[in-house]
Amino acid sequence: MAFMEHRSVFKYPAEDECLIRRLGAAVIASWGTLPEPVRDRLLSEARNAWDREYYVSHLNDKLDAVVRRRLI
């Protein structure tokens, strides 16, 4: 049987949303200096993150577009 890492879902109260957005903006601002494995991990976490908007159509494409805009 394969070992599966148990990951708890990070949830935050509504009043912390502005802080979460700022941390996200800081990650995007630093994107070009992050090592590739760190970028991959961040995108993986973002794809699986809890959010009040449960379903976002074309989530992967939209996340990729956000980081591509930063690199241009």
N, C-alpha and C positions, 0 to 999 in steps of 0.2 A: 504494500500500500504506500502510495506517495505521501510524503509529509506536506501538509498544507499549513502555511502560516496563518494564525488567527489574527485578524486585524479588526480592531474596534473602529467604529465609524465616528469620526470627529463631528460633533454637533455643537452648535453655539446658540446662545440666546439672541433674540432679535436685536437687543441693544448693543451687541458686539459686532453686528454686521458691518458697520463703518470701519472697524478695526480689521476685520477679515478682508475687506476690499483693499485697505491700505497695504496689508501684507501681500496680497495678490499683486498689487501694482508694483511693489518693491521687487517681487520675484520677476515680473515681466521686465522691469527696468534693468535688472541684472542678468537677464537671460543669456545675452551674448558672452558673458564671462563664466557661465556655469559649465562644468564638465558634462559631456554627453550622457554619462550614466545618471547624473543628477537630473538633467532635463527629462530623460526617459522616466525616471521615478516620479517626478513632479506631474508629468502628463498622465501617468497611470493613476496617481492619486486623484488628480482632477477629474478624470473620467469616472471614478468610483465615489466621488465625494457626495455627501449628503447635501441637499439643497432644498429650499422650500419649493422651488420649481422642479418637480419630480422628473418630468419628461422634457428634454430639450431636443428638438429635431436636429439631426445632423451634428450632434455634439462633438464628435471627433474632428470633423471638418472645421467647425467653428473655433475649437481650441487651437488647432493648427494655424488657422488664419490669424488669430490674435498674436501668436508668437512670431509668425512670419512678418506681420506688419511692424513689429518691434525691430526686426533684423534688417529691414529695408532702410 
